[in-house]
Amino acid sequence: MSDDKKLVLDANIFQVYEGTVKFNDGERKQHFIQRPSGVTVFGIDSDNNLVLICEYRSFLNKTILKAPAGGIEKGEDPRVAALREYEEETGYSVEEDDLKEITVFKMGGWLRWETYFFVAKSTKIAENRQHFEDSSEKIELVKIPLDNALEYIANSEYEMDPFLLYGIAQLIRSIK
């Protein structure tokens, strides 16, 4: 895609752009959707439990198992977003020194965004508990012994968020 992209639609949570793509046989106009960047946090508490959440997704009409995640606000550092989102969705806090970026997943093609994956060690219930469940979020905490995480997920009754398995694979690679 050349640098001549033009904003076609700004829908707040995503934007649609049009640009020119060069191919061997010429140029073509192409549209793509740009989503804001996000963060996903795999927290491990002091008892070596993986802290996940179950969240109802109205579009799917079901509850899914996932890692705490959310958007990066405009101008916000991904680490700051990870700390904020983790506390908002779990009520747990983590010291900044215990937060480690493990990978960045970048999606290309007609849907574009990036998600920063973090592992947060030694998480604990926040002193000034900042669990902000908004009306669109129905969240339940799920703690899984880290040693049994793959077995739990394989046998879980919950639908899996696609990033959960990818993120756990990255988590395992990062703690080896």
C-alpha angles and dihedrals in degrees: 000000000000123000092258094092115150126204109242101171134010108198095171095241093048141010130217117217134186122210143156120262120199118220131176090261098044143288131311135187114245134183125215137178119233117201123192115260119264145196133228120195127200104198124197116196128213090269090058093253122147107234111218133159137226111218131183114236111201094198089058093035089223144089117255132198112234146146117262108273143158148151131300110236118231109284093005121135112240091235091055090047090050092052091046097046094045092053094042094052100037108023086233125121132208132197112246090239089059093056116092128181108228103179146336118232113207121194118202135179122062092337113053132186142117131229123199114214119209137181115214116198129197094019117177139179107286116251092223092034107219101190103152109181108182124206093265094053124076102180132181123183118235120193117196125182103251091228090059099038097111093046091048092050093046090054099035120128089216128094110248126238104234091234091056096074093040091049094047090051089052090045092053091049091050096052098045 
